[in-house]
Amino acid sequence: MQSSDNRSLGELFSELARETSTLVRQEVSLAKTEMSQKVSRAGRHVGVLAAGAAVAYAGLLAILAGVIILLDDAMPLWASALLVGLVVAAVGYFLAKKGLDALKREDLAPRQTMETMKEDQQWAKDQTR
């Protein structure tokens, strides 16, 4: 490689363009990797949300049938169905809220990529001085 004192301005700008192009490709690759990791974590939270909904639904079906029949002797059928439905709905709400809260806390912005882009911008400024 020639020393920087012997290169023409055109050669310097050509090298800067190549290096900038390489840097941009690397940043895009980093952003893809970072977003993939964040989406994977968000997917797990969606799984918890879906599990909560499934448990609430299964609980609704099983408990409603079993407990309503059990409470038939103590109260009217409508009252036992209402009581059991309220309890199961509360459990389902708790599980669904937990999953939604976890999703809201997840930061999906590519923070690492944004930081390195700032560093790259500063590098490019330094190269043109």
Order of alpha helices (4+ residues) and beta strands (2+ residues): alpha-alpha-alpha
